[in-house]
Amino acid sequence: MPKKEFTWFIEHSELEEKYAGEYIAIVNDVVVAHGKDFKEVLKEAKKHGDEPLFHKVPIADKEQAV
C-alpha cells in the first residue's frame, strides 16, 4: 500500500509543473523541501522529523504530449 504522501502527490498534478526537474520531499501532504541537489533536499527534509517521501519530478517532454 502506497504512503499517503505518494497518493497526495499523485492527486496534485500541478506539482509536476512547479517542481519539474527537482527533487521534492513530502511530509504529511506538504512539500517540505525541494531543489536540484538531493543532499540539500535531504538535509532540509530531516528538519521535519517524520520520514519524508522523496521523489525526482521528471521534466515534461512536450514532444510526447498528446
mmCIF file of the N, C-alpha and C atoms, coordinates in Angstrom:
data_MODEL
# 
_entry.id   MODEL 
# 
loop_
_atom_site.group_PDB 
_atom_site.id 
_atom_site.type_symbol 
_atom_site.label_atom_id 
_atom_site.label_alt_id 
_atom_site.label_comp_id 
_atom_site.label_asym_id 
_atom_site.label_entity_id 
_atom_site.label_seq_id 
_atom_site.pdbx_PDB_ins_code 
_atom_site.Cartn_x 
_atom_site.Cartn_y 
_atom_site.Cartn_z 
_atom_site.occupancy 
_atom_site.B_iso_or_equiv 
_atom_site.pdbx_formal_charge 
_atom_site.auth_seq_id 
_atom_site.auth_comp_id 
_atom_site.auth_asym_id 
_atom_site.auth_atom_id 
_atom_site.pdbx_PDB_model_num 
ATOM 1   N N  . MET A 1 1  ? 0.853  -1.185 0.000   1.00 0.00 ? 1  MET A N  1 
ATOM 2   C CA . MET A 1 1  ? 0.000  0.000  0.000   1.00 0.00 ? 1  MET A CA 1 
ATOM 3   C C  . MET A 1 1  ? 0.898  1.248  0.000   1.00 0.00 ? 1  MET A C  1 
ATOM 4   N N  . PRO A 1 2  ? 0.626  2.184  -0.919  1.00 0.00 ? 2  PRO A N  1 
ATOM 5   C CA . PRO A 1 2  ? 1.486  3.378  -1.008  1.00 0.00 ? 2  PRO A CA 1 
ATOM 6   C C  . PRO A 1 2  ? 1.323  4.307  0.181   1.00 0.00 ? 2  PRO A C  1 
ATOM 7   N N  . LYS A 1 3  ? 2.389  5.034  0.462   1.00 0.00 ? 3  LYS A N  1 
ATOM 8   C CA . LYS A 1 3  ? 2.334  6.029  1.527   1.00 0.00 ? 3  LYS A CA 1 
ATOM 9   C C  . LYS A 1 3  ? 1.315  7.099  1.169   1.00 0.00 ? 3  LYS A C  1 
ATOM 10  N N  . LYS A 1 4  ? 0.706  7.681  2.177   1.00 0.00 ? 4  LYS A N  1 
ATOM 11  C CA . LYS A 1 4  ? -0.290 8.720  1.920   1.00 0.00 ? 4  LYS A CA 1 
ATOM 12  C C  . LYS A 1 4  ? 0.319  9.910  1.195   1.00 0.00 ? 4  LYS A C  1 
ATOM 13  N N  . GLU A 1 5  ? 1.608  10.180 1.419   1.00 0.00 ? 5  GLU A N  1 
ATOM 14  C CA . GLU A 1 5  ? 2.264  11.288 0.736   1.00 0.00 ? 5  GLU A CA 1 
ATOM 15  C C  . GLU A 1 5  ? 2.318  11.045 -0.776  1.00 0.00 ? 5  GLU A C  1 
ATOM 16  N N  . PHE A 1 6  ? 2.531  9.792  -1.185  1.00 0.00 ? 6  PHE A N  1 
ATOM 17  C CA . PHE A 1 6  ? 2.569  9.481  -2.612  1.00 0.00 ? 6  PHE A CA 1 
ATOM 18  C C  . PHE A 1 6  ? 1.193  9.686  -3.223  1.00 0.00 ? 6  PHE A C  1 
ATOM 19  N N  . THR A 1 7  ? 0.178  9.223  -2.549  1.00 0.00 ? 7  THR A N  1 
ATOM 20  C CA . THR A 1 7  ? -1.196 9.410  -3.037  1.00 0.00 ? 7  THR A CA 1 
ATOM 21  C C  . THR A 1 7  ? -1.504 10.898 -3.162  1.00 0.00 ? 7  THR A C  1 
ATOM 22  N N  . TRP A 1 8  ? -1.099 11.672 -2.178  1.00 0.00 ? 8  TRP A N  1 
ATOM 23  C CA . TRP A 1 8  ? -1.327 13.124 -2.216  1.00 0.00 ? 8  TRP A CA 1 
ATOM 24  C C  . TRP A 1 8  ? -0.612 13.735 -3.414  1.00 0.00 ? 8  TRP A C  1 
ATOM 25  N N  . PHE A 1 9  ? 0.645  13.321 -3.669  1.00 0.00 ? 9  PHE A N  1 
ATOM 26  C CA . PHE A 1 9  ? 1.398  13.847 -4.802  1.00 0.00 ? 9  PHE A CA 1 
ATOM 27  C C  . PHE A 1 9  ? 0.678  13.539 -6.116  1.00 0.00 ? 9  PHE A C  1 
ATOM 28  N N  . ILE A 1 10 ? 0.206  12.320 -6.277  1.00 0.00 ? 10 ILE A N  1 
ATOM 29  C CA . ILE A 1 10 ? -0.496 11.916 -7.499  1.00 0.00 ? 10 ILE A CA 1 
ATOM 30  C C  . ILE A 1 10 ? -1.762 12.755 -7.696  1.00 0.00 ? 10 ILE A C  1 
ATOM 31  N N  . GLU A 1 11 ? -2.444 13.075 -6.612  1.00 0.00 ? 11 GLU A N  1 
ATOM 32  C CA . GLU A 1 11 ? -3.680 13.864 -6.696  1.00 0.00 ? 11 GLU A CA 1 
ATOM 33  C C  . GLU A 1 11 ? -3.424 15.341 -6.992  1.00 0.00 ? 11 GLU A C  1 
ATOM 34  N N  . HIS A 1 12 ? -2.183 15.793 -6.892  1.00 0.00 ? 12 HIS A N  1 
ATOM 35  C CA . HIS A 1 12 ? -1.840 17.205 -7.108  1.00 0.00 ? 12 HIS A CA 1 
ATOM 36  C C  . HIS A 1 12 ? -0.868 17.328 -8.276  1.00 0.00 ? 12 HIS A C  1 
ATOM 37  N N  . SER A 1 13 ? -1.381 17.098 -9.467  1.00 0.00 ? 13 SER A N  1 
ATOM 38  C CA . SER A 1 13 ? -0.547 17.091 -10.666 1.00 0.00 ? 13 SER A CA 1 
ATOM 39  C C  . SER A 1 13 ? 0.117  18.436 -10.951 1.00 0.00 ? 13 SER A C  1 
ATOM 40  N N  . GLU A 1 14 ? -0.398 19.520 -10.376 1.00 0.00 ? 14 GLU A N  1 
ATOM 41  C CA . GLU A 1 14 ? 0.225  20.833 -10.584 1.00 0.00 ? 14 GLU A CA 1 
ATOM 42  C C  . GLU A 1 14 ? 1.646  20.874 -10.011 1.00 0.00 ? 14 GLU A C  1 
ATOM 43  N N  . LEU A 1 15 ? 1.954  19.975 -9.094  1.00 0.00 ? 15 LEU A N  1 
ATOM 44  C CA . LEU A 1 15 ? 3.295  19.919 -8.519  1.00 0.00 ? 15 LEU A CA 1 
ATOM 45  C C  . LEU A 1 15 ? 4.340  19.492 -9.550  1.00 0.00 ? 15 LEU A C  1 
ATOM 46  N N  . GLU A 1 16 ? 3.917  18.694 -10.533 1.00 0.00 ? 16 GLU A N  1 
ATOM 47  C CA . GLU A 1 16 ? 4.848  18.244 -11.559 1.00 0.00 ? 16 GLU A CA 1 
ATOM 48  C C  . GLU A 1 16 ? 5.382  19.418 -12.363 1.00 0.00 ? 16 GLU A C  1 
ATOM 49  N N  . GLU A 1 17 ? 4.544  20.391 -12.662 1.00 0.00 ? 17 GLU A N  1 
ATOM 50  C CA . GLU A 1 17 ? 4.993  21.565 -13.411 1.00 0.00 ? 17 GLU A CA 1 
ATOM 51  C C  . GLU A 1 17 ? 5.815  22.496 -12.522 1.00 0.00 ? 17 GLU A C  1 
ATOM 52  N N  . LYS A 1 18 ? 5.365  22.685 -11.297 1.00 0.00 ? 18 LYS A N  1 
ATOM 53  C CA . LYS A 1 18 ? 6.027  23.604 -10.383 1.00 0.00 ? 18 LYS A CA 1 
ATOM 54  C C  . LYS A 1 18 ? 7.441  23.147 -10.032 1.00 0.00 ? 18 LYS A C  1 
ATOM 55  N N  . TYR A 1 19 ? 7.628  21.831 -9.842  1.00 0.00 ? 19 TYR A N  1 
ATOM 56  C CA . TYR A 1 19 ? 8.914  21.305 -9.385  1.00 0.00 ? 19 TYR A CA 1 
ATOM 57  C C  . TYR A 1 19 ? 9.618  20.449 -10.450 1.00 0.00 ? 19 TYR A C  1 
ATOM 58  N N  . ALA A 1 20 ? 9.316  20.653 -11.718 1.00 0.00 ? 20 ALA A N  1 
ATOM 59  C CA . ALA A 1 20 ? 9.902  19.859 -12.805 1.00 0.00 ? 20 ALA A CA 1 
ATOM 60  C C  . ALA A 1 20 ? 11.432 19.891 -12.737 1.00 0.00 ? 20 ALA A C  1 
ATOM 61  N N  . GLY A 1 21 ? 12.028 18.711 -12.777 1.00 0.00 ? 21 GLY A N  1 
ATOM 62  C CA . GLY A 1 21 ? 13.482 18.589 -12.758 1.00 0.00 ? 21 GLY A CA 1 
ATOM 63  C C  . GLY A 1 21 ? 14.106 18.676 -11.379 1.00 0.00 ? 21 GLY A C  1 
ATOM 64  N N  . GLU A 1 22 ? 13.278 18.748 -10.339 1.00 0.00 ? 22 GLU A N  1 
ATOM 65  C CA . GLU A 1 22 ? 13.797 18.871 -8.975  1.00 0.00 ? 22 GLU A CA 1 
ATOM 66  C C  . GLU A 1 22 ? 13.449 17.639 -8.140  1.00 0.00 ? 22 GLU A C  1 
ATOM 67  N N  . TYR A 1 23 ? 14.191 17.478 -7.057  1.00 0.00 ? 23 TYR A N  1 
ATOM 68  C CA . TYR A 1 23 ? 13.836 16.507 -6.025  1.00 0.00 ? 23 TYR A CA 1 
ATOM 69  C C  . TYR A 1 23 ? 12.886 17.206 -5.077  1.00 0.00 ? 23 TYR A C  1 
ATOM 70  N N  . ILE A 1 24 ? 11.886 16.471 -4.612  1.00 0.00 ? 24 ILE A N  1 
ATOM 71  C CA . ILE A 1 24 ? 10.992 17.027 -3.591  1.00 0.00 ? 24 ILE A CA 1 
ATOM 72  C C  . ILE A 1 24 ? 10.911 16.053 -2.423  1.00 0.00 ? 24 ILE A C  1 
ATOM 73  N N  . ALA A 1 25 ? 10.634 16.612 -1.262  1.00 0.00 ? 25 ALA A N  1 
ATOM 74  C CA . ALA A 1 25 ? 10.400 15.818 -0.058  1.00 0.00 ? 25 ALA A CA 1 
ATOM 75  C C  . ALA A 1 25 ? 9.030  16.215 0.474   1.00 0.00 ? 25 ALA A C  1 
ATOM 76  N N  . ILE A 1 26 ? 8.182  15.216 0.687   1.00 0.00 ? 26 ILE A N  1 
ATOM 77  C CA . ILE A 1 26 ? 6.815  15.456 1.147   1.00 0.00 ? 26 ILE A CA 1 
ATOM 78  C C  . ILE A 1 26 ? 6.627  14.816 2.514   1.00 0.00 ? 26 ILE A C  1 
ATOM 79  N N  . VAL A 1 27 ? 6.055  15.588 3.441   1.00 0.00 ? 27 VAL A N  1 
ATOM 80  C CA . VAL A 1 27 ? 5.692  15.092 4.768   1.00 0.00 ? 27 VAL A CA 1 
ATOM 81  C C  . VAL A 1 27 ? 4.275  15.582 5.051   1.00 0.00 ? 27 VAL A C  1 
ATOM 82  N N  . ASN A 1 28 ? 3.403  14.646 5.367   1.00 0.00 ? 28 ASN A N  1 
ATOM 83  C CA . ASN A 1 28 ? 2.020  14.992 5.746   1.00 0.00 ? 28 ASN A CA 1 
ATOM 84  C C  . ASN A 1 28 ? 1.365  15.974 4.778   1.00 0.00 ? 28 ASN A C  1 
ATOM 85  N N  . ASP A 1 29 ? 1.394  15.645 3.491   1.00 0.00 ? 29 ASP A N  1 
ATOM 86  C CA . ASP A 1 29 ? 0.716  16.436 2.458   1.00 0.00 ? 29 ASP A CA 1 
ATOM 87  C C  . ASP A 1 29 ? 1.287  17.837 2.283   1.00 0.00 ? 29 ASP A C  1 
ATOM 88  N N  . VAL A 1 30 ? 2.578  17.997 2.551   1.00 0.00 ? 30 VAL A N  1 
ATOM 89  C CA . VAL A 1 30 ? 3.254  19.284 2.381   1.00 0.00 ? 30 VAL A CA 1 
ATOM 90  C C  . VAL A 1 30 ? 4.625  19.026 1.755   1.00 0.00 ? 30 VAL A C  1 
ATOM 91  N N  . VAL A 1 31 ? 4.973  19.804 0.737   1.00 0.00 ? 31 VAL A N  1 
ATOM 92  C CA . VAL A 1 31 ? 6.322  19.751 0.195   1.00 0.00 ? 31 VAL A CA 1 
ATOM 93  C C  . VAL A 1 31 ? 7.195  20.535 1.175   1.00 0.00 ? 31 VAL A C  1 
ATOM 94  N N  . VAL A 1 32 ? 8.049  19.827 1.905   1.00 0.00 ? 32 VAL A N  1 
ATOM 95  C CA . VAL A 1 32 ? 8.866  20.455 2.944   1.00 0.00 ? 32 VAL A CA 1 
ATOM 96  C C  . VAL A 1 32 ? 10.235 20.883 2.436   1.00 0.00 ? 32 VAL A C  1 
ATOM 97  N N  . ALA A 1 33 ? 10.645 20.354 1.277   1.00 0.00 ? 33 ALA A N  1 
ATOM 98  C CA . ALA A 1 33 ? 11.932 20.732 0.692   1.00 0.00 ? 33 ALA A CA 1 
ATOM 99  C C  . ALA A 1 33 ? 11.904 20.399 -0.789  1.00 0.00 ? 33 ALA A C  1 
ATOM 100 N N  . HIS A 1 34 ? 12.652 21.181 -1.570  1.00 0.00 ? 34 HIS A N  1 
ATOM 101 C CA . HIS A 1 34 ? 12.781 20.891 -2.995  1.00 0.00 ? 34 HIS A CA 1 
ATOM 102 C C  . HIS A 1 34 ? 14.051 21.527 -3.527  1.00 0.00 ? 34 HIS A C  1 
ATOM 103 N N  . GLY A 1 35 ? 14.549 20.978 -4.619  1.00 0.00 ? 35 GLY A N  1 
ATOM 104 C CA . GLY A 1 35 ? 15.738 21.531 -5.250  1.00 0.00 ? 35 GLY A CA 1 
ATOM 105 C C  . GLY A 1 35 ? 16.397 20.524 -6.166  1.00 0.00 ? 35 GLY A C  1 
ATOM 106 N N  . LYS A 1 36 ? 17.435 20.965 -6.857  1.00 0.00 ? 36 LYS A N  1 
ATOM 107 C CA . LYS A 1 36 ? 18.129 20.096 -7.808  1.00 0.00 ? 36 LYS A CA 1 
ATOM 108 C C  . LYS A 1 36 ? 19.215 19.248 -7.141  1.00 0.00 ? 36 LYS A C  1 
ATOM 109 N N  . ASP A 1 37 ? 19.633 19.613 -5.941  1.00 0.00 ? 37 ASP A N  1 
ATOM 110 C CA . ASP A 1 37 ? 20.674 18.889 -5.209  1.00 0.00 ? 37 ASP A CA 1 
ATOM 111 C C  . ASP A 1 37 ? 20.018 18.011 -4.145  1.00 0.00 ? 37 ASP A C  1 
ATOM 112 N N  . PHE A 1 38 ? 20.065 16.688 -4.360  1.00 0.00 ? 38 PHE A N  1 
ATOM 113 C CA . PHE A 1 38 ? 19.386 15.772 -3.439  1.00 0.00 ? 38 PHE A CA 1 
ATOM 114 C C  . PHE A 1 38 ? 19.906 15.897 -2.010  1.00 0.00 ? 38 PHE A C  1 
ATOM 115 N N  . LYS A 1 39 ? 21.214 16.075 -1.846  1.00 0.00 ? 39 LYS A N  1 
ATOM 116 C CA . LYS A 1 39 ? 21.781 16.171 -0.498  1.00 0.00 ? 39 LYS A CA 1 
ATOM 117 C C  . LYS A 1 39 ? 21.204 17.370 0.256   1.00 0.00 ? 39 LYS A C  1 
ATOM 118 N N  . GLU A 1 40 ? 21.005 18.480 -0.434  1.00 0.00 ? 40 GLU A N  1 
ATOM 119 C CA . GLU A 1 40 ? 20.421 19.662 0.210   1.00 0.00 ? 40 GLU A CA 1 
ATOM 120 C C  . GLU A 1 40 ? 18.951 19.425 0.563   1.00 0.00 ? 40 GLU A C  1 
ATOM 121 N N  . VAL A 1 41 ? 18.228 18.763 -0.333  1.00 0.00 ? 41 VAL A N  1 
ATOM 122 C CA . VAL A 1 41 ? 16.820 18.448 -0.061  1.00 0.00 ? 41 VAL A CA 1 
ATOM 123 C C  . VAL A 1 41 ? 16.723 17.509 1.129   1.00 0.00 ? 41 VAL A C  1 
ATOM 124 N N  . LEU A 1 42 ? 17.580 16.511 1.175   1.00 0.00 ? 42 LEU A N  1 
ATOM 125 C CA . LEU A 1 42 ? 17.613 15.568 2.296   1.00 0.00 ? 42 LEU A CA 1 
ATOM 126 C C  . LEU A 1 42 ? 17.903 16.296 3.603   1.00 0.00 ? 42 LEU A C  1 
ATOM 127 N N  . LYS A 1 43 ? 18.889 17.176 3.589   1.00 0.00 ? 43 LYS A N  1 
ATOM 128 C CA . LYS A 1 43 ? 19.259 17.931 4.789   1.00 0.00 ? 43 LYS A CA 1 
ATOM 129 C C  . LYS A 1 43 ? 18.086 18.763 5.307   1.00 0.00 ? 43 LYS A C  1 
ATOM 130 N N  . GLU A 1 44 ? 17.408 19.452 4.417   1.00 0.00 ? 44 GLU A N  1 
ATOM 131 C CA . GLU A 1 44 ? 16.259 20.276 4.808   1.00 0.00 ? 44 GLU A CA 1 
ATOM 132 C C  . GLU A 1 44 ? 15.092 19.406 5.287   1.00 0.00 ? 44 GLU A C  1 
ATOM 133 N N  . ALA A 1 45 ? 14.853 18.297 4.607   1.00 0.00 ? 45 ALA A N  1 
ATOM 134 C CA . ALA A 1 45 ? 13.731 17.415 4.958   1.00 0.00 ? 45 ALA A CA 1 
ATOM 135 C C  . ALA A 1 45 ? 13.909 16.801 6.345   1.00 0.00 ? 45 ALA A C  1 
ATOM 136 N N  . LYS A 1 46 ? 15.139 16.510 6.741   1.00 0.00 ? 46 LYS A N  1 
ATOM 137 C CA . LYS A 1 46 ? 15.400 15.903 8.050   1.00 0.00 ? 46 LYS A CA 1 
ATOM 138 C C  . LYS A 1 46 ? 14.981 16.809 9.196   1.00 0.00 ? 46 LYS A C  1 
ATOM 139 N N  . LYS A 1 47 ? 14.867 18.094 8.941   1.00 0.00 ? 47 LYS A N  1 
ATOM 140 C CA . LYS A 1 47 ? 14.433 19.037 9.973   1.00 0.00 ? 47 LYS A CA 1 
ATOM 141 C C  . LYS A 1 47 ? 12.970 18.829 10.363  1.00 0.00 ? 47 LYS A C  1 
ATOM 142 N N  . HIS A 1 48 ? 12.241 18.077 9.552   1.00 0.00 ? 48 HIS A N  1 
ATOM 143 C CA . HIS A 1 48 ? 10.808 17.900 9.784   1.00 0.00 ? 48 HIS A CA 1 
ATOM 144 C C  . HIS A 1 48 ? 10.474 16.612 10.523  1.00 0.00 ? 48 HIS A C  1 
ATOM 145 N N  . GLY A 1 49 ? 11.484 15.870 10.921  1.00 0.00 ? 49 GLY A N  1 
ATOM 146 C CA . GLY A 1 49 ? 11.305 14.746 11.827  1.00 0.00 ? 49 GLY A CA 1 
ATOM 147 C C  . GLY A 1 49 ? 10.704 13.495 11.254  1.00 0.00 ? 49 GLY A C  1 
ATOM 148 N N  . ASP A 1 50 ? 9.560  13.591 10.634  1.00 0.00 ? 50 ASP A N  1 
ATOM 149 C CA . ASP A 1 50 ? 8.906  12.406 10.098  1.00 0.00 ? 50 ASP A CA 1 
ATOM 150 C C  . ASP A 1 50 ? 9.691  11.857 8.911   1.00 0.00 ? 50 ASP A C  1 
ATOM 151 N N  . GLU A 1 51 ? 9.367  10.654 8.524   1.00 0.00 ? 51 GLU A N  1 
ATOM 152 C CA . GLU A 1 51 ? 10.033 10.041 7.376   1.00 0.00 ? 51 GLU A CA 1 
ATOM 153 C C  . GLU A 1 51 ? 9.396  10.569 6.090   1.00 0.00 ? 51 GLU A C  1 
ATOM 154 N N  . PRO A 1 52 ? 10.100 11.424 5.367   1.00 0.00 ? 52 PRO A N  1 
ATOM 155 C CA . PRO A 1 52 ? 9.505  12.018 4.166   1.00 0.00 ? 52 PRO A CA 1 
ATOM 156 C C  . PRO A 1 52 ? 9.508  11.066 2.972   1.00 0.00 ? 52 PRO A C  1 
ATOM 157 N N  . LEU A 1 53 ? 8.666  11.381 2.026   1.00 0.00 ? 53 LEU A N  1 
ATOM 158 C CA . LEU A 1 53 ? 8.677  10.707 0.740   1.00 0.00 ? 53 LEU A CA 1 
ATOM 159 C C  . LEU A 1 53 ? 9.529  11.575 -0.182  1.00 0.00 ? 53 LEU A C  1 
ATOM 160 N N  . PHE A 1 54 ? 10.537 10.975 -0.811  1.00 0.00 ? 54 PHE A N  1 
ATOM 161 C CA . PHE A 1 54 ? 11.377 11.692 -1.765  1.00 0.00 ? 54 PHE A CA 1 
ATOM 162 C C  . PHE A 1 54 ? 10.980 11.277 -3.171  1.00 0.00 ? 54 PHE A C  1 
ATOM 163 N N  . HIS A 1 55 ? 10.983 12.254 -4.070  1.00 0.00 ? 55 HIS A N  1 
ATOM 164 C CA . HIS A 1 55 ? 10.607 11.968 -5.458  1.00 0.00 ? 55 HIS A CA 1 
ATOM 165 C C  . HIS A 1 55 ? 11.366 12.908 -6.378  1.00 0.00 ? 55 HIS A C  1 
ATOM 166 N N  . LYS A 1 56 ? 11.891 12.384 -7.465  1.00 0.00 ? 56 LYS A N  1 
ATOM 167 C CA . LYS A 1 56 ? 12.525 13.219 -8.500  1.00 0.00 ? 56 LYS A CA 1 
ATOM 168 C C  . LYS A 1 56 ? 11.440 13.487 -9.546  1.00 0.00 ? 56 LYS A C  1 
ATOM 169 N N  . VAL A 1 57 ? 11.031 14.735 -9.666  1.00 0.00 ? 57 VAL A N  1 
ATOM 170 C CA . VAL A 1 57 ? 9.967  15.110 -10.590 1.00 0.00 ? 57 VAL A CA 1 
ATOM 171 C C  . VAL A 1 57 ? 10.575 15.207 -11.990 1.00 0.00 ? 57 VAL A C  1 
ATOM 172 N N  . PRO A 1 58 ? 10.044 14.425 -12.917 1.00 0.00 ? 58 PRO A N  1 
ATOM 173 C CA . PRO A 1 58 ? 10.600 14.474 -14.272 1.00 0.00 ? 58 PRO A CA 1 
ATOM 174 C C  . PRO A 1 58 ? 10.250 15.777 -14.986 1.00 0.00 ? 58 PRO A C  1 
ATOM 175 N N  . ILE A 1 59 ? 11.071 16.115 -15.955 1.00 0.00 ? 59 ILE A N  1 
ATOM 176 C CA . ILE A 1 59 ? 10.777 17.269 -16.808 1.00 0.00 ? 59 ILE A CA 1 
ATOM 177 C C  . ILE A 1 59 ? 9.855  16.779 -17.902 1.00 0.00 ? 59 ILE A C  1 
ATOM 178 N N  . ALA A 1 60 ? 8.745  17.470 -18.087 1.00 0.00 ? 60 ALA A N  1 
ATOM 179 C CA . ALA A 1 60 ? 7.760  17.054 -19.100 1.00 0.00 ? 60 ALA A CA 1 
ATOM 180 C C  . ALA A 1 60 ? 8.378  17.166 -20.487 1.00 0.00 ? 60 ALA A C  1 
ATOM 181 N N  . ASP A 1 61 ? 8.184  16.145 -21.283 1.00 0.00 ? 61 ASP A N  1 
ATOM 182 C CA . ASP A 1 61 ? 8.667  16.145 -22.659 1.00 0.00 ? 61 ASP A CA 1 
ATOM 183 C C  . ASP A 1 61 ? 7.516  16.585 -23.553 1.00 0.00 ? 61 ASP A C  1 
ATOM 184 N N  . LYS A 1 62 ? 7.566  17.811 -23.997 1.00 0.00 ? 62 LYS A N  1 
ATOM 185 C CA . LYS A 1 62 ? 6.474  18.388 -24.791 1.00 0.00 ? 62 LYS A CA 1 
ATOM 186 C C  . LYS A 1 62 ? 6.281  17.630 -26.100 1.00 0.00 ? 62 LYS A C  1 
ATOM 187 N N  . GLU A 1 63 ? 7.311  16.966 -26.604 1.00 0.00 ? 63 GLU A N  1 
ATOM 188 C CA . GLU A 1 63 ? 7.201  16.213 -27.841 1.00 0.00 ? 63 GLU A CA 1 
ATOM 189 C C  . GLU A 1 63 ? 6.307  14.984 -27.651 1.00 0.00 ? 63 GLU A C  1 
ATOM 190 N N  . GLN A 1 64 ? 6.274  14.463 -26.415 1.00 0.00 ? 64 GLN A N  1 
ATOM 191 C CA . GLN A 1 64 ? 5.470  13.273 -26.155 1.00 0.00 ? 64 GLN A CA 1 
ATOM 192 C C  . GLN A 1 64 ? 4.052  13.614 -25.758 1.00 0.00 ? 64 GLN A C  1 
ATOM 193 N N  . ALA A 1 65 ? 3.776  14.874 -25.451 1.00 0.00 ? 65 ALA A N  1 
ATOM 194 C CA . ALA A 1 65 ? 2.436  15.259 -25.032 1.00 0.00 ? 65 ALA A CA 1 
ATOM 195 C C  . ALA A 1 65 ? 1.478  15.124 -26.203 1.00 0.00 ? 65 ALA A C  1 
ATOM 196 N N  . VAL A 1 66 ? 0.302  14.599 -25.906 1.00 0.00 ? 66 VAL A N  1 
ATOM 197 C CA . VAL A 1 66 ? -0.707 14.420 -26.946 1.00 0.00 ? 66 VAL A CA 1 
ATOM 198 C C  . VAL A 1 66 ? -1.867 15.340 -26.676 1.00 0.00 ? 66 VAL A C  1 
# 
